[in-house]
Amino acid sequence: MEILLVLLPALLVVVVGYSVVYTLWEAAGLPGDPETAGWITGFLLLAVVTGLLLSWRRRVRRRRRRT
């Protein structure tokens, strides 16, 4: 059950990135495969969100040590 608490938000971030890029790709009528661009963007978004969360967590820990 605990694994779902990690995997579900990660899956949601990937799917949101995929959906946005796929929709924009189709709307713009760009040539090529929108699925590939969507998945790549989804996983890049996941990497960015994970990096930001880790950075935020480190800052919070540093602030707690100071007080």
DAZITA-V755494 format. One record per pair of residues at least 24 apart in sequence whose C-alpha atoms are under 6 Angstrom apart, sorted by the first residue. I is the first residue (numbers start at 0). J is the second residue. If there is no record, write none. Layout:
i & j
I & J
I & J
//
This chain:
i & j
12 & 45
13 & 41
13 & 42
13 & 45
16 & 40
16 & 41
17 & 41
//
